[in-house]
Amino acid sequence: MKRTNSELATIAAVAQLLAVVLTVAALFFARDVFIPLSLGLLLSFLLSPIVNRLQRIGVPNLAAVVATATIAFVLLAGGFTLLGRELTTLVGDLPKHKDELVEKARSFAGLTTGMGGTLNELADEVSEAMEAEPESANAAASKTPPIDEQATADLLPESDSASYATMFQRWTDKVFPAEKTTAETNPNDGSSPKSPLYIQPVKDDLPLATWATTAGTVLGPLATAGLVTVFALFMLIHREDLRDRIIAVISHGDYVTTTEALDEVGNRISRYLIAQTAINTSYGIVLAIGLSVIGITMTEDGAFPNAVLWGVMATCLRFVPYIGPTAAAIFPLAIALSVFPGYSVFIAVLALIVTMELFSNNVVEPWLYGTSTGISAVAVIVAAVFWGWLWGPVGLLLSTPLTVCLVVLGRHVPRFRVMATLLGEEVDISPSLRFYQRLLVGDQHRAAELLNTQLAESTFGQTCDDVLVPVMKRIRKDHNAERLSDADANRLFALTGGLIDKLQKQHASEADDSDNEDSIDNPPSVVGCASHHFSESLVLNLLRYGGKGTYQLNSVDDESLPQEVGKHVADLSPAVVVIVVLPKGGTPQASFLCRTIRGEGYRGPIIIACLGKFKNFDTLFVKFRKAGATSVTTSYSQTRAKIESFVLRQNSATRSQTTLIA
């Protein structure tokens, strides 16, 4: 049974949706494999430029990979060692800042009304908790044996016992009464061995399962790091072989496209990672130095706590898009607010971070990145959310490189072109389509802005070929396909005609000076004819506006009969006759009109402007030539150039005759 095109399209859409769902499910459930593989690939992209540079100076491939990996390992180990030492120092110094924490809590309490008492109580509790000696607490615990909580609650008066339970707990106990505990069935009255006065619970030895869980928690990240290292080294050593194998598998004979895609992915990701590493490292160094300077100049102790730690953390966190810089700024701001008296240090740190962010985002990043990653700002946020949901914190780190791969894939593979359209920085939408969309919604103001912008970036002829003529053809196409009613089509043509008139008035003084250098005082007459549709009169208007100073175009009414047009042309005997055809259709009418004009005795040049791209142009050209056409053009610029060529040729001939007569 044959299926219709709509059914096949539905089946294809369902199949593509199912493929996307299965791909996302595979990425989620197999993340233990894909995460190390992606991290290893990312690390290989980061280190491959260094390996390639070493190979260019004569170092063997294996030695270059080992040297590069050793340098990277030393740097990472040093960074993590420094980070661990600074974290240990920070934890040890926290009790020293107790007084300032309590003071800031009380100052905030004074700024509020309803929460003031609560914050004051919180400050008192923090103060008491920090002043309590752990040794005294341990000594008291060793002297006083533990007492069963339930038995203690039973021995207390009812009012005191009720004070230990919240209202919600008392209500749930009434609705869902708990089973009687051992303390209720066997009271601790000392009357029997089963009811002793005191109970000392003894914890069993740590079970093997807990040991296994603890070992898994510790060894899991180490195993992931080991896999990442193995993958990265393997990809660096065999990168050329892997490249050849990938091209052979996925190219399907199209080696050019596959090679260009892989090369673009590698270059974009490597450039992005190297630039981001340089920016984040310099940012962390400057932040640490700036915090140290603030500590020396604005604090009594002459030091900002753990300035190196905040610099290292800023370097690491800024690899995560959007979230990372914010998190990196919170830590030093929180320390400045909670440790130092007053708010001067906090304001200084805030000013430092804001200045660094502005300078980094507006000066350093555009300079180092050069060509951007090719993805839009909205795509960066969406990718961070998606990959963060899929793979957690590692997904945030990998979101930008993975999105770059998808965008490059969409640029080179037609089936995935939607990826480049949705995620790419530059939307592949033609100016004519943008202009048409604004006309459809009746946004004449924005349509005029787009037209002026296009005209400022190119010539008048190029603007007509790229925007106005394609829009007219699209209106005709949608009208013929019954996507536009007669009223809507007429409205769109009217809007286009109004914008053309407005454009002519705004740029009448400019009018393509480069194309009108040979202006003529009394320009010769040119007759323009529409072949079969009134929209072709708009093209004639464009030819009239563009030819000012070179020729004067007079349009024949599009409702005139071909015989009337032929007689009119024969009477005027113009320098050139232009017949405009705006497809779809119109070629038979243009041929008949050309024959009629020739039949009336006109012997001058006739240009048939059949605007568009035609696969059978040779056949079309022969057909028009048999009808009597002198030239056949397919664009506005080409038509205008032909008219000017015939006009200048006739002017030269006229001048020569005048000279001979004189």
N, C-alpha and C positions, 0 to 999 in steps of 0.2 A: 504494500500500500504506500503510495506516495504521500509525503508529508509536505505541508505548506511551509513557506519561508518563515512565517510567524511561529509555527510550532518548532521548527529547527532552531530559531533564535531563542525561544524559551528553554529548550533542552540545553543549548549551549550556555545560557545564563545560569541555569540550575547547576550544571556541571562545574562551571567556574566558581560559583558560590560554595559548592561542596568541596572543591579543591582547596579553597581558602580556609574553610573550617578545619579540614583535615591537616593542613599545614600548621595552623595555629595550635591545634591539639598536639601534634607531634613536637612542636617547639616547647610546649608546656610540659608534657609528660616525659620528654627525653631531655630536659634541661640539664640534668647532671652530665650529659655528654656534650650538648651543644654549648654550654657556658664555657667549659675549658677550651673547647675548640675555637670558639669566637675570641676568647681572650688571647689564645696563642696566635691566632691570625692577626689580631690587632697589634700584639707585641712584635710580630714579624714585620708588619707594615711600618712600625715605628723604627725598627732597627735596620731594615733592609737598605735605606740610603747610606748608612754608615758602612755596611758590609760592601756595598757597591763601590763606595769611595776608596776603601782599602784595596779592593781588587784592581781598581784602575791604577794604583801606584805599584802594582806587582805582587801583592800579598795573595797567596793561594786561598781558594774559597774556604776550605775547612779552617785554616788558621785565622782568616778574617772573621768567620762566624764565632770561633772560640774567643778571640780577643774582644769582639763586640759584646758577647754574652757575659764575659768576665767583668768588663767595665760596668755593664748594666747591673749585674748582681752586686758588685761592690757598692754602687751608688744606692741601690734599693736597701741593702743591708744596713748601710750607714744611716740612711733616712729613718728606717724603722727603729734602729737602736737609739737614735737621737730622740725620736718620738716617744719611745717607751721610757727613757730616762726623764724626759720633761713631764710626762704624765705622772710618774712616781713622785717627782718633786711637787707637782701641783696638789696631789692628794695629801701629801704630808703637810703642806702649807695652809690647807683650808681652815683648820682650827684656829690659826692665828688671826683670821679675818672675822672672827665671831662678833666682836664688838661693833664693827661697821655694818655687818649684816643686820644685827638687831636694831641699830640706829636707823638704817634705811627703812626697815620694816615699820618702825614707829613713825618715821616721817611721812611715809605713804599713808599710814593710818590717820594721821592728822589731816590729810588732804581729802579724806572720805568721810561719810557720815554713817551709813548703815554698817559698813564693814570696819569701822575704826576699832571697836572693841575686840572684834575677832582678830584683827592684825596685831593689836597690842598683846592679846593672849598668846598668839603665835610667837611673837618676839620673846615673851617671857619663857615659853616652853623651849625655844631654841637656846636661850641663854642657860636655862637650867640643865638641859641635856648636854651642852658642851662643857659646863662646869663640873658635871658629875664625873668622879674618878672611876675608871673601869675596875681598878684594883679593889676599891671598897665594895663595889657591887659584887665582885666575885667572892670576896671574903664573906659578905653577908649570905651569899648563896651557899657557901660551903658550910657555914655554921647552922643555918636554918634548913631543916629538911623540907623537901617539897611536899605540899599538901594537895590532895585531890581537890580539883576545882569544884566538882559537883558536890562533894561532901561539905566543902566550905560554904557553898551557896545554901545547902540545907541547914547548916548550923546558924547562919545569919538570920536576923529578923526578916520578916516578909517585906517590910518597906525597904530595907537595905538591899535585899536580894533583887527586888524589882528595879532598883536604880542601876544595876549592872546590865540590864537588857534594854534595848531600844523599844520604842512603841511598835515598830514593824515586827520585831522578833516576838514580842508578847502576843501580837495578833496572830501571827503564823503559828505559834505554839497552841493557840486555842483552836484554830481551824484544823491544823494537822498535828495532833499531839504526838510527841516523840515516845518511842518505846522506853520502857523502864530500864534504866542502866543498872549496872552491877552494884553501884553505890546505893541505889534505892532498895534492891532486893537483899543485899548484904551490907547493912550499915556498918560504918567503921567505929564500932563501939568497943572493940577488944574482947568481946565475949567468946570468940572462937578464932581458930587459926585462919578461917576464911574471911574474917572481918577484923583485920588489924587496925590499930589506931593510926598508923602512918604507912604510906605506900611509897616506895622508892622505885620508880620505873627505870629499868635498865635497857638501853638500846642494844639491839643485836648488832653483830658485825655487819659492815657494809656488804650487801649482797653482790654477787657476781654481775647481775644485770646492771646495777648502778655503776660498777666499775666499767662495764662495757659502754654504757651511755656516756660516761665522762670521757673515756678514751675516744669514742666517736666524735664527741664535740671538739676535742682538741686536735685530733688527727684529721678531721674532715677538711678544714681549710688547708692544712699542710698537703694533703693528697691532691686537692684542687690546684694548689700552687705547683706541685710536682708535674701534674698533667699539662698545665699551661706551659711550663718550661720545656717539657718534652715536645709538645706540639710546635712551639715557637722555634726550637732548635731544628727540628725535622723540616719545617717549612723553609727556614733560612738556608739549610744545607742543600735541600733538593728543590729550591724554588723554580729553577729553570725547567727541571723535569716535570714538576707539578703543573707548570704553566702549559707545557706542550701537551700533557695528558688532558687537561681541562679543555683546551682548544679542540683537541681531536674528538672529545666526547660530545661537547655541546655545540660545536660550530655547524654541524650538518652540511658541511661543504662551504659555508660562508665564513671563510677564514678572516676576511677583512673586517667584517663587523665584530666578530668575536675578539679578535686581537685588539681592535680599537677600544672595545668596551672594557676589557681587562686592563689595558694600559691606562685608561681614564680612571678606573676605580683605584688602581694602585697609586697613581699620581695624586689624585684628590685626597685620598685618605692619608697617605704619607705626608703630604704638605700640611694637611689639617692637624695631624697629630704632632708633627715637629713644631709647627707654629704655636699650637696650644701649650705644648710642654715648655717652650721658651717663654711664652707670656706668663704662664702660671708660676714658673720658677722665679722669674724676675719679680712678679707680684709678691710672692712669699718673702723674698729677700728684702724688698723695699718695705713691706709691712713690718717685718721683724726689726729692721733698722729704725723705722719711724716710731714704733712702740718703745724701743730702747731710748731714743732721743726724748720722747715724751716723759718716760720714767726718770731720766737724768735731770731734765729741766723743770719738771712740774711736781715731783713727789719728794717727800722727806727722806725716804730710804734711797732715792736715786736710782731706782730700778723698777721697771714694769714687770709684774710676775709672769714668768714663762713666755717671754716675747718670742723666743725661738720656736716654742711649741705652736703658737698661733700662726707664725709664718709657715711652718711645715704643714699644718692643717689646712691653711688657705691654699697652699700649692696643691694638695691632694683633693680637696673638696671642689675646687674650681673646675675640675674635669667633668663634673656633673652639670649639665646645662641648667641655668636659671636657679635651681635649688641650691647648688653648691656655693656660689658667691654669697647668697643670703646667709646660709649656715656658717660660712667662714667669717662673716662679719658679726654674727651674734655672740660668739665666744669672747673675743676681746672687749666688746661693748659691755657684756655682762660682768666681766672682771673689773673693768673700769668703773662701773656703776656700784658694784657691791664692795669693793675693797678700799677705794680711796674716798676720803671725806669730801663732801661737796659734789659739784657736778662739772668742775672745770676739766678734769682729766677725761671724763666721759665725752664732753663736747669736743675736746681736742682729738680723741680717737675717732669720733664720728666724722669730724671734718677731714681727718686723714684718709679714712676709708672712702668717703664720698669723692674726694679729689682723685684718689687712685682709680676708682671705678670709672669716673668720667674720662680721665686721661687714657686709661686702658681701652675703653670701649670706642672712643672717638679718634684716637691717634695711633696707639700701638697696634691694636688688632687689625685695622684696615691696612696698615703699613706692612705687617708681617704676613697676613693672610694672602694679600694680593688678590688673586682670583678666589672668590668665596667657594664654599663647599657645594653650592648649587642648590640648596634647599631653602625654602622660605622660613620666616620666623615662626609662623603658625605651625608649620610642619615640624619644627624642632620641638615645640611644646607638645604637640600631639604624639610625636614619636617618643618623647620622654615618658609621657603617661602610659602609652601602650607597652613599651618595653619594660618600664618599671613594674607594671602590673604582671607582665609575663615572667620576668626573671628577677624581680626585686632590685636591690641596689646595683647589682652588676648590669642589669638592663638599662638603668639610667646612664651608666658609664658608656655602654655600647650603643646607645640610641642613635647618636649622630652618625657614627661610621656605618651602621647597618642601614640607616635611611639613605645615606649617600649611595650605597650599593643598589638600593631599590630605584633611586632616581636615575642612575646611569643605566640600569637594566631597562627602564622605561624609555630612555632616549634611543636605545639601539635595537630594542626588540618591539615590533609593532603590537604584539599581543599584550605587552605590559606598559603600553604608552600612557595608560590612565595613571600609573604611578608618577610619571614625570609631570603630568598635568596637575595632579592633586598636591604633590609634595615639592615640585621644582620651584626654584626661585623665580625663573622667568616663565610665565605662562605662555604656552604656544597657541595664542589666539590672535588671529590676523586683525589689523586695524579696521578692515571692512566689517568683520563680524562684531567687533566692539561698537562700531558706529551703528550697525543694524540693530543691535540689542537696545541701544538708547532710543532709536527711532520707534521700536516696537512698544516701548513703555511711554512714549510721548515726551521723553526728556530732551527737549530741543536745546536747552541751555548746555547740557553736558555734551551733546552731540556737536554743537558748535565749538566747544572747547577742544574736543578731540580733533576736529577738523583743523582748527588753528594750530594746534600742537604739531600735527602731521605736516602742515604746510610750512611751519617754522623749521622742521627737520629735513625737509626735502623740497623739491621744486613743485610748481603748480601742476605740471604734467604728471609727475610721479604720484602726487596726491590723487589726481583723477584716476590713474591706473590702479592704485592700491586701495582706494577707499570708495570713491563715488561710483565709478562704473561697476565694480563688483556688487555694490549694494543694489543698484538698479537691476542687475541681472538676478540677484537673489530674490528681490521682491517679485519679479516676473516668474521665477521658478516656483516660489511658494504659492503664488496666485494660481498658476496653472495646475499645481498639485492640490488645489482647494484647501490649503492650509490658511489662506487669507481670503476673506470675502472681497467682493468688488469695492465695497466702501472702505475696508481697511487698506487695500492696495492703493486706492486713490488718495487716501489720507497720507500714506507713507510717501507716495510720489510728490504730493503737495509739500510735505515737510522737506523733502530733499530739494525740491525746486526753490523753496524759500531760503534754505541754507546756502544754495548756490548763488542766489541773488545777493544775499548778505555777504557772502565771501567775496563776491566781485566788488561790492561797494567798499569793503574794508581794505582790500588790497588793490584798488584801482590804480593808485599811484606807484605801486611796486611792480605788479604784473610781469614778473619774470624778466628783469632788465637784462639778464645774461642771454636770454633767448630773443630779445628784441633790439639787438644792437643796430641792425640795419633797418631802422624805422623809415617809413615812406610817408611823405607829406599827403599824397592822394592815393591811399591804398586801393588796389584793384578789388573788384567785386568777386565774391565767391558765393555760390548758391548751395544751400544745404537742404537735403530732402530726407524725410523719415520714410523708411521702407514699409512698415506695417503696424507700428504701435506708437501711441503718443509719447511714451517714455523716451523715445529716441530724440524727441525735441529737446530734452534736457541735455543730452550729449551735444547737440548742436549749439546749445547755449554755452556749454563749456568751451567748445571750439571757437565761438565768437569772442568770449572773454579772453582766451589765451592768445588770440591772433591780433589783438589791438595793436595798431602801429605797423602791422605787416600786411594785413588784408582786412576786408570788411565782409563779414558773412551775413547773408540774408537768408532766412529760413522760409521755406514754402510750407503753407498750411498742411498739416498731416492728413486733413480730411479731403484734400484736393485729389481729383482723379488723375491717373497717370498721363492721359492725353493733355490735361490742363497743365500739368507740371512740365511736359515736354514742350508745349508752346511757350510757356513762361520762360523756360531756359533758352529757347531759340531766340526769343525777343531780346532778352538781356545780354546774351552772348558773354557770359562771365569768364573769368580767367580759369576757374576750376569749378567743377561740380562734385559735391560730396554726398554720397548716399550712405546713411547710417543704418546698420543692422544690429539690433540688440537681441541675441539669441535668448530663448529658443525659438526657431522659426525665422521667417523673413527672407531667406535666401531666394525662394522663387519670386517673391514680390520685388526684391532688389534687381534680379535679372530682368524681369519684365519691364521695370521702370527704366533700366539702363537701355534696353532695346527701344523703348518708346522715345527716349531723349535722342538717341541716335537717329531714329526714324524721322524726327522733326527737323533734322538737319544740323544739329550741334556737332562740331568736329573738335572741340577742345578736350582737355583731359578730364576723365571721370574717375574719381576715387571711390571705391566701395569699402567702407570701414565696417568690417564684420568683426565685432569686438569679442574676443574670447580665444581659447586654445582649441585647436582642431587637429585630430589625428589624421584626417583626410584632407589636409590643407591643399595638397597638390591638385586633387580632384576638384576642390572648390575653386581654386585659382583658375584652372582651365575652363570651368563652367562660366565664371564671370568674364573671363577674357573673350570667350565666344559671344557673350552678350554685348560686348563693346566696351568693357571697363579697361581703363589704362593701367590702374594699380589697385591692389587689394591689400588692405592693412588690417591688423588685428588688435591694435591698442590705440589709446588716445594720443600718446606721445608720437607714435609712428604716423598716425593720420595727420597730426598737426605739422610734423616735419615734412611730410609729402606735400601738403598744401603750400607751405612756405617755399619748398623747392621749386614747384611749378610756378609760383608767383614770381619768385626771383628770376627764374629763367625767362618768363615772359617780359619782365621789366628790362632785363638785359637786352632781349631782342628788340624791344621798343626803343631803347636808347640807341641801339646800333642803327636802326632805321632812321631815327631822327638825325643822327650824325651824318648819315649818308645823304639825306635830303638837304641838310644844311650845307 
